[in-house]
Amino acid sequence: MHDAIVETMRRRFGDEWGRDFDASVRFSADAEQLLRDLDGAHLIGDAEIEDGEITLRMWVDQPLPDLMSADQLAYDIFARLSEELFYSERHFERKTVRYRFLTGTPRSGYSGSVVLAGPHAADFADRFHRRLTGGLGYQA
């Protein structure tokens, strides 16, 4: 869905929407500053930019007991980063939770991911996978 929405934005606002590398570098630098004093997680290393996608890896500082707490942490991050337009979708990966996002204005846009990582995120992602697959260790 994320890719379809990016394509919709490009059709509506121009083919270069979300493709300005220099703007992505500035957005990433701003993100690093805005996330310095976030409670519950901290940035691991620098933001990565590859093929126009910005990746912010966040070390989760405390256990994530449920989906609502994981989403709340992600949206605490997005509250600092998002602009006029905003969309996000959650993906569970092997040891992380990835929130793909796009944000921006009609004139410029940014696309990427916030990745919740570290032992607490890995434990949460594992519990979620077990819940979906009915794996051992999950009690409803």
C-alpha positions as CSV (number, residue, x, y, z in Angstrom):
1,M,0.0,0.0,0.0
2,H,2.9,2.4,0.9
3,D,4.3,2.3,-2.7
4,A,0.8,2.8,-4.2
5,I,0.4,5.9,-2.0
6,V,3.8,7.3,-3.0
7,E,2.9,6.8,-6.7
8,T,-0.4,8.6,-6.1
9,M,1.4,11.5,-4.5
10,R,3.8,11.7,-7.6
11,R,0.8,11.6,-10.0
12,R,-0.9,14.4,-8.0
13,F,2.1,16.6,-7.1
14,G,4.7,15.8,-9.7
15,D,7.1,12.9,-10.5
16,E,9.9,14.4,-8.4
17,W,7.8,14.3,-5.2
18,G,9.9,12.4,-2.6
19,R,13.0,12.1,-4.8
20,D,15.1,15.1,-3.7
21,F,18.2,13.6,-2.2
22,D,19.3,16.9,-0.6
23,A,15.9,17.4,1.0
24,S,16.1,13.9,2.4
25,V,19.5,14.6,3.9
26,R,18.1,17.7,5.5
27,F,15.0,15.8,6.8
28,S,17.3,13.1,8.2
29,A,19.5,15.7,10.0
30,D,16.4,17.4,11.4
31,A,15.0,14.0,12.5
32,E,18.2,13.2,14.4
33,Q,17.9,16.5,16.3
34,L,14.1,16.0,17.0
35,L,14.6,12.5,18.3
36,R,17.4,13.3,20.8
37,D,15.2,13.6,23.9
38,L,12.5,11.0,23.0
39,D,11.3,8.9,25.9
40,G,11.3,5.2,25.3
41,A,13.7,4.9,22.4
42,H,16.8,6.4,20.9
43,L,18.3,6.6,17.5
44,I,20.9,3.9,16.6
45,G,23.5,5.5,14.5
46,D,22.8,8.0,11.7
47,A,19.7,8.0,9.4
48,E,20.3,5.9,6.3
49,I,19.2,7.1,2.8
50,E,19.1,4.5,0.0
51,D,17.2,4.8,-3.2
52,G,15.3,7.8,-1.8
53,E,14.1,5.9,1.3
54,I,15.1,7.2,4.7
55,T,15.6,4.6,7.5
56,L,15.6,5.6,11.1
57,R,16.6,2.7,13.4
58,M,15.4,3.2,17.0
59,W,16.6,1.2,20.0
60,V,13.6,0.5,22.2
61,D,14.5,1.2,25.8
62,Q,11.7,-0.7,27.6
63,P,9.4,-3.7,27.0
64,L,6.5,-3.4,24.6
65,P,3.7,-5.3,26.3
66,D,1.1,-4.9,23.5
67,L,0.4,-3.5,20.0
68,M,-0.9,-0.3,21.4
69,S,2.4,0.5,23.2
70,A,4.4,-0.2,20.1
71,D,2.2,2.0,18.0
72,Q,2.2,4.7,20.6
73,L,6.0,4.7,20.5
74,A,6.0,4.9,16.7
75,Y,3.5,7.7,16.7
76,D,5.5,9.6,19.4
77,I,8.3,9.6,16.8
78,F,6.0,10.6,13.9
79,A,4.5,13.4,16.0
80,R,8.0,15.0,15.8
81,L,8.6,14.3,12.1
82,S,5.4,14.5,10.2
83,E,4.4,17.4,8.1
84,E,1.1,18.3,6.3
85,L,0.7,14.9,4.7
86,F,1.3,11.7,6.6
87,Y,0.8,8.0,6.1
88,S,2.2,4.9,7.9
89,E,1.9,1.2,7.9
90,R,3.2,-1.4,10.3
91,H,5.2,-4.5,9.3
92,F,6.5,-7.2,11.6
93,E,9.9,-8.5,10.6
94,R,12.0,-11.2,12.2
95,K,13.5,-9.2,15.1
96,T,12.1,-5.7,14.4
97,V,8.9,-3.8,13.8
98,R,9.1,-1.6,10.7
99,Y,6.7,1.4,10.3
100,R,6.9,2.5,6.7
101,F,5.9,6.1,6.3
102,L,5.6,9.0,4.0
103,T,5.2,12.7,4.9
104,G,5.7,16.1,3.4
105,T,3.7,18.8,1.7
106,P,2.4,19.1,-1.8
107,R,5.7,20.7,-2.8
108,S,8.1,18.1,-1.3
109,G,7.9,14.7,0.3
110,Y,9.8,12.1,2.2
111,S,9.4,8.3,2.2
112,G,11.1,5.8,4.6
113,S,10.9,3.6,7.6
114,V,11.1,3.9,11.4
115,V,12.5,0.5,12.6
116,L,12.0,-0.4,16.2
117,A,14.9,-2.6,17.2
118,G,16.8,-4.0,20.1
119,P,15.9,-6.9,22.5
120,H,12.6,-5.4,23.6
121,A,11.4,-4.9,20.0
122,A,12.7,-8.4,19.0
123,D,10.8,-10.0,21.9
124,F,7.6,-8.1,20.9
125,A,8.0,-9.1,17.2
126,D,8.5,-12.7,18.2
127,R,5.4,-12.7,20.4
128,F,3.3,-11.2,17.6
129,H,4.6,-13.8,15.1
130,R,3.7,-16.6,17.6
131,R,0.3,-15.2,18.1
132,L,-0.4,-15.1,14.3
133,T,1.0,-18.5,13.7
134,G,-0.3,-20.2,16.8
135,G,3.3,-21.1,17.8
136,L,4.4,-22.5,21.1
137,G,4.4,-20.1,24.0
138,Y,1.4,-18.1,23.0
139,Q,-1.5,-18.3,25.4
140,A,-4.7,-16.5,24.4
